[in-house]
């Protein structure tokens, strides 16, 4: 067992470095539209990494993760618009609200396994969607507008500028990556990985399995809420669609395409799906179809997603070099 | 040395002169739903917009007009994303379109901050030219309250005293009913009851029609649009209510898009709207003739707003010599445009940026040729919204 843990060479951190470099290049060399797309990628990278903690690390496949994304967005909008708090205060409060909600939802969800967990998270997601769709206080299906952004005026920067906000979003994504990597490498992270591989054995060893799952669910929910709070500021507008199950499905696609169990893979998946969406949508009205075809091919032929393919690359090159 | 400099100067002149000679087109982003529930309305407006530019001019002041389409799917988040793409990536000079008020609400702040003029061709939420108005957002269609405000006094004048109100429970439904209730009670009428079925979840209006029947009003006033409108009118007739309690409606109930299919079910319905195909003026005759010739069917109230928008843009561009370097001057030119269109006199109110237009009260009647048509009974001229909290 120990041998597999120390398995070298791992391309995943080079991948993270490459992603950060690509983000920096995009920031330097694209116009305002490129920077808007960069912000979107950074926000969804956070969202996808938070889901990867559940799916890739702990093996809990959630189809309701968008519920927490939407909760974060609505909470930050409520604190910002109704209470008039500055975003620096609204954001941590929104993350706290989402964490509490995720803990409450997780209390019921983590008791279930397999397909029942998936159905439970799906139901939770649709409940949150239905709540915002019918809630007059949150403007129902019209959504909420007029959400401000974090204030960087003390640095003499205007966060309304795409350059400033995209830099902020990328920094936030890097911070979340470092945090989640720390979690994955901690004893808690190893427990989650063990849980994915053999839950009965872990249970028989006396590990508090439910508590571990609940902690993972809460952390993942809180970080999805953080992504939602950023998305709300980026767009200045939110609607109940954010919580719809297709959004949960889309972020799951990002994680699977990028590579389950790899944080940088999840971020890469978010970038790929968003860039493809922007480019395909310009080429054809049936872009969802082509995205679907790509997804099926990835699942069939690229185990471990793009990150998995990349991690096998050095070994292949090495083998080929050895043959020569 | 001199020769070299001359060649360099010549080269520079050629390089920079060529693009200047072939004037850049005026790029107009068209934000409409081409898929989803409002897909039909979106393509109806897109066609009429094209017809409008073909009629009033595909080029102004030496610049061509280029349309860039984007599908909002009638979803707010998608609409906002498309607006951003059109403004930042495609660098459009103007935006036209938006059917759904939810989409309009989503793009409002972005368009306002970007300072790109947006011509709304349908979305009727009062707030867009009321409390949330913007100097950059002009509406050529209607506001919800502008449409129905005239109906209260008119019905009261015909001797109806107790009205029953019904609309879906969303902002358009609420705004229309609020405006009707205010106008009807101000005229001296009373409300016999109100029902607001949830939007998008109603299979069957029977439970609501039972309540309506037991309230025994003199008249019913409703707002429904699209497929639910056809369904409501059918069930109202099937319940045997249409003979006892006259039905009055915001005119989308018997829209030109589907009145042919409704037939006798809507015979006798009173409707109030900013356009019916039977309006008698030369501009409307020309619009209907061109629309029928090109698309094989009558132009609708949705199409006419897009058609008029094309004329407004062409006229305003002509007034500034197609020079959009000063966008505020262009907006002033927009306020200066007025013409007689298919809907009658058309102009934009500088106080709210909403259209000032005639409102038509009509009744659906069986026509001699066998079909049904909405015949105009009364015209409420130059209906204009109060500023309603709009400060620009």
Interface residues (C-beta under 8 A of the other chain):
Chain A: X31 X32 X33 X36 X134 X140 X141 X142 X143 X145 X146 X160 X162 X235 X236 X237 X239 X241 X242 X278 X285
Chain B: X34 X35 X71 X75 X76 X77 X80 X84 X85 X88 X89 X101 X102 X105 X106 X108 X109 X110 X113 X125 X132 X170 X171 X198 X199
